[in-house]
Amino acid sequence: MFFLFILFFSTLISISSNSWFGCWIGLEINLLSFIPLISSSFNLLTSEASLKYFLTQSIASINFLFSILLKMTLLMNFETNFLLMILINSTLLMKMGSCPFHFWFPNVIEGLTWINSIILMTWQKISPMILLSYYFDKNFLMLIMMMNSIIGAIGGLNQTSLRKIMAFSSINNLGWMLSTLLISENLWMFYLSMYSFLISIMCFFFNMLNMYYINQLFIMNLNPTIKIFLMINFLSLGGLPPFIGFFPKWIIINFLMNNKIFILMFIFIMMSLIMLFYYIRIIYSAFMFNYIKMKWYKIMIKNKLIFFINFFNMISIMGMMFSTLFFY
């Protein structure tokens, strides 16, 4: 509880600070409060994940501190200014696990529990992205968006671990999320909340069913409604039109079309198709393969939890009905 409180509080310190140094302190406290949350003495994988997380984030922090100190000394010379902007942007991209600094992200997530994965994929992206929105180079950011979208889609194709698949999905969505920074902060908040909502449902599902790999879905002879809800949420996360996950992507596509940024839009849409392909591969294995039910395979699902999940899924299905209200 203590570390969670500090984790949330440090993000607020970071985004409400009025100096780069204050932002750096917030990021540092955030890092130091997340490590005790992920490390567990019972599991070697979590210790390894926390060490990897610490190393990458501390390198990013050192670079961030170095570049803001440089910025203070080499004030406003144009060439150095551009290089500094790229340097600061790169450190923040490394903090949030964006391409081309994404290599730590799937490896770290592989050692986490589902609840910690939710925190890493949603909350830990807030402060670096808000700091990035203060000071970025548009062309550099466009290149990064394309890379995020492509690597997030291609990287998840050969994965069998559900956590790694969710990590690559997160990298792909980061591309969309960075493009909302070009549009408006409100849209960024809307996209982040939608994405957090969907990814939390997925991770709660997997946590409840104790699933970590695709082949575990073969023996998921559970309630068919749970399978259908799983399918709906995956399709929503991939951005398929009748579901609510499509709505924020629709707004972004609209903006990109109005501003004639067609190449970026084309890449986003094509990569979404690849994402849907590997989501459907997961769902397909859960639906189509009917294994013998094993005696020991019993999962007690609490009624209250089912009620919550049904409620969230209802929002997810009726998403586009709700979303039409936003235009009027």
Residue pairs with C-beta under 8 A, 6 or more apart in sequence:
3 33
3 34
3 36
3 37
4 33
4 37
6 29
6 33
7 30
7 33
7 34
7 37
7 119
7 123
8 123
9 29
10 26
10 27
10 29
10 30
10 33
10 127
11 26
11 30
11 123
11 126
11 127
12 26
13 22
13 25
13 26
13 29
14 22
14 23
14 25
14 26
14 27
14 30
14 127
14 130
14 131
15 23
15 26
15 126
15 127
15 130
15 131
17 23
17 25
17 26
20 68
20 71
21 68
23 127
23 131
24 61
24 64
24 65
24 68
26 127
27 61
27 64
27 95
27 127
27 128
27 131
28 61
30 124
30 127
31 53
31 54
31 57
31 58
31 61
34 53
34 119
34 120
34 124
35 50
35 53
35 54
37 116
37 119
38 46
38 49
38 50
38 53
38 111
38 112
38 116
39 46
39 47
39 49
39 50
40 46
40 47
41 47
43 111
45 110
45 111
46 111
46 112
46 113
47 111
48 111
49 107
49 108
49 109
49 110
49 111
49 112
50 111
52 104
52 107
52 108
52 111
53 104
53 108
56 94
56 101
56 104
56 108
57 95
59 94
60 91
60 92
60 94
60 95
60 101
61 91
61 95
63 87
63 90
63 91
63 94
64 88
64 91
64 92
64 95
67 84
67 87
67 88
67 91
68 88
70 80
70 84
70 87
71 84
71 88
74 80
74 84
82 137
85 135
85 136
85 137
85 140
86 137
86 140
88 135
89 132
89 135
89 136
89 137
89 140
89 141
89 144
90 101
92 128
92 129
92 131
92 132
93 99
93 101
93 128
93 132
93 144
94 101
95 127
95 128
96 124
96 125
96 128
96 129
96 132
96 174
97 104
97 105
97 120
97 125
97 167
97 170
97 171
97 174
98 144
98 148
98 171
98 174
98 178
99 144
99 147
99 148
99 151
99 152
99 171
100 144
100 147
100 151
102 148
102 151
102 171
105 167
105 170
105 171
106 155
106 159
106 163
106 164
106 167
106 168
108 120
109 117
109 120
109 121
109 163
109 164
109 166
109 167
110 161
110 163
110 164
110 167
112 120
112 163
113 207
114 163
114 203
114 204
114 206
114 207
115 203
115 207
117 163
117 166
117 167
117 203
118 196
118 199
118 200
118 203
118 204
121 166
121 167
121 170
121 199
122 192
122 195
122 196
122 199
122 200
123 196
125 174
125 177
125 192
126 192
129 177
129 178
129 181
129 188
129 192
132 141
132 178
132 181
133 181
133 185
133 188
136 181
138 182
141 178
141 181
141 182
142 261
142 264
144 175
144 178
145 175
145 176
145 178
145 179
145 264
145 268
146 175
146 263
146 264
146 267
147 175
148 171
148 172
148 174
148 175
148 178
149 172
149 175
149 176
149 267
149 268
149 271
150 267
150 271
151 168
151 171
152 168
152 169
152 170
152 171
152 172
152 173
152 174
152 175
152 271
152 275
153 168
153 172
153 271
153 272
153 274
153 275
154 274
155 168
155 171
156 164
156 165
156 168
156 169
156 172
156 275
156 278
157 274
157 277
157 278
159 165
159 168
159 278
160 213
160 214
160 215
161 212
161 213
161 214
162 206
162 211
162 212
162 213
162 214
162 282
163 212
165 214
165 278
165 282
166 199
166 202
166 203
169 199
169 237
169 275
169 279
170 199
172 271
172 272
172 275
173 195
175 268
175 271
176 191
176 248
176 249
176 252
176 268
177 188
177 191
177 192
177 195
179 252
179 256
179 264
179 268
180 187
180 188
180 190
180 191
180 248
180 252
181 188
183 252
183 255
187 248
187 251
187 252
190 248
190 251
191 248
191 252
194 244
194 245
194 247
194 248
195 248
197 312
198 233
198 236
198 237
198 244
198 245
198 316
199 237
201 233
201 309
201 312
201 313
201 316
202 230
202 233
202 234
202 237
204 309
205 211
205 226
205 229
205 230
205 233
205 309
206 212
208 299
208 301
208 305
208 309
209 220
209 222
209 226
209 299
210 216
210 299
211 217
211 220
214 281
214 282
214 285
215 285
217 282
217 285
217 286
218 285
218 286
218 289
218 291
219 291
219 293
219 294
219 297
220 227
220 286
221 290
221 291
221 293
221 297
222 299
227 283
227 286
227 287
229 309
229 310
229 313
230 283
230 286
231 283
231 286
231 287
232 243
232 313
232 316
232 317
233 313
233 316
234 279
234 280
234 282
234 283
235 243
235 245
235 276
235 279
236 243
236 244
236 245
236 246
236 316
236 319
237 245
237 279
238 245
238 272
238 275
238 276
238 279
239 245
239 246
239 249
239 272
239 275
239 276
240 246
240 276
241 320
242 317
242 319
242 320
243 316
243 317
243 319
243 320
244 315
244 316
244 318
244 319
244 320
244 322
244 323
245 316
245 319
246 319
246 320
247 319
247 320
247 323
247 326
249 268
249 272
252 268
253 265
253 268
253 269
256 262
256 264
256 265
256 268
257 265
315 322
